[in-house]
């Protein structure tokens, strides 16, 4: 519910703190809802399907909004959104063909946490830390000589975990599809 409000405040660019608060509330309530469902034994199939979607929408709003306001290079937007489309299509295909669900993995959860922390910091644009002085390029904030928000390092780490998670999900997909085909062949 808060995602459109967060996105609007972020791209207007006048209220970093307001955008940060809306983003933090959206991320926190999503996490809290999941914790309550697990601890009270009220996890539902609908909840399991919607929770990753809400995470993806929040991350997409954050990454796209941060790109629009010039705090994130376009290649990061492309990589993260392409990964989400790839995984979303794979999960949909697994459900459609084999009636199996692609469950969230620990690496996927770490990815989401790192990206949410990184985006939250980039929204605030604080704290600024010195650049690493390795490569001066607007495409690689934080690696040049200019200061950058600390959150860019969380985003870089989140991207590494994101690629690892996509690889892991690909193997899980292949294994699950193979098992489903074997079960169908055995049932015939």
N, C-alpha and C positions, 0 to 999 in steps of 0.2 A: 504493500500500500504506500509506503513512504518513498519508493524508488523514483516515481515521477517528480515528487516535490524536491528530493535531493538533487536530481539531475537539473531541474530548472534553476535552483539556487546556485549550483556549481557553475553552470554555463553563463549565468548573468555576471559572474565574476566579482561581485561586490562584497560578498559575505562568506569568506573562507570558513569562519567559525560556525556559521549557520549550516553550511553544506557539510562540514565535518560532523556536527551534532546529528543531523539527519542521517548521514551515512552510518555513523556509529550506532544509532538507535536501530536502524534497519538491520544491520549485521548482528547486533546483540540480541534483538528479539527473535531473529531467525535461529540463532544458536540456542537461546534459552528455550524456545518452543521444542526444539529437538531433544534437549536434555530432559525436559519435563515429560515428554512422550516416552522416552526410553526408561526413565526411572519409575514412571507410574504404570508401565506396561500398556500404554495406549497408542503404541505405534500402529499406524494403519498403512495399507497399500497406497492409498491416496497421498498420505503424508510422505511416504518414501519416494513417491514420484514427484511431488511438488517441491520438496525441500531442495534437491539439487537444481531444479529449475529456478527457484528463487535465488539461490547462490549465483547461478550463471547470469541471471538478469541484473543482479546487484553488481557483479563484476563487470558485465558489459556496460552498464550505465557509468560505472566508475572509469573504466578504461577509455570509453568513447568521450565522456565528458572531460577527462583530463587531457585528452588529445585536442579537443576543441578549444580548450583554454591555453594550450601551448605548454603543458607541463609534462607531456609524455610524447615521445616520438611515434610516428605512424607505424613503423615496423613492429613495435610492441603490440599495438592495437591489432594489426593484421595477424600476428602469430597467435595471440590469445583468442581472438575471435575465430580464426581458422581451426584451432584446436577444439574449441567448443562445438563448432559445426560438425567437425569430424566425429567427435565422441557422441554428440547428440544423434547424428545419423546412425552410427553404429548401435547405440542403445535402442533406437527406434526399430532398426532392422532386426535386431535380436528378438525384440518383443513381437514384432509382426511375423517373422518366419518361424520362430521356435517357442514363442510364448514364455520366454525367459527374461528376467530382469538383470541388467548390469548393475551390480551393487557398488556403492561407493567404497573405495579402498582407503587405507591409512595414508598412502602417498597422496591421494586425491584430496583428503582432508587437510594435510599439511600445505598443499598447493593453495587451497582456498584461504587458509589462515594467513599465509605469507602475503598473498596478493591483497587481502583485505587490510592487513596492517600497512602494507606499502602504499596502497591507494589512500588510506586515511591520512597518512603522513603527507603524501603529495597534495591532498586537498588542503591541508593546513599550510603546506609549504614551510614546515618548521619541524625539527631544527635543521638549519642549514649546516652542512659539514664541508670541509675543504675537499676539492676534487682530488682524485688519485694521481693526476698528472701523467697518465699513461697515453691517452689518445685524445687530442682536441677535436671533437666532432659533436655537432648538435644532435647527431643520431645516437650518441652514447653519453647521456648526461651522467655526471659523477665520475667518469673516467678521465675527463680532461682536467685542466687547471682551474676551472671555475667551480665555485661552491655549488652544491646541489642539495635538495632535501634528502635527509637520511632514508626516506621511504623508497628512493630509487633502488637502493641495495636490497630491500625486501622484495621489490618487484623483480629484480634480476634473479634472486634466489627462487622466487615463486615461478618464474619462467623455466628455470632449470628443473624444478620439481614437476612443473606442468608437462614438460616434454617426457620426463620419466614416467609420469602417471599415464600419459597417452600411450606410451609403449606398453606399460603394464596392462592397461585396459584392452589394448589390441590383442595381447596374448590371452587374456581372460576371455575375450570375445571368441577367438579361434577355438580355444579349448571347450567353451560352453556350446558353441555351434556343433563341434565334432561330437560331443557327448549327446546332444539332442538328436543328431542324425543317427548315431548308433542306437539310441533308444527306440527311435522310429523303425529302424531296420529290424531290430530284435522283436518289436511288437507285431510286425507283419508276418 
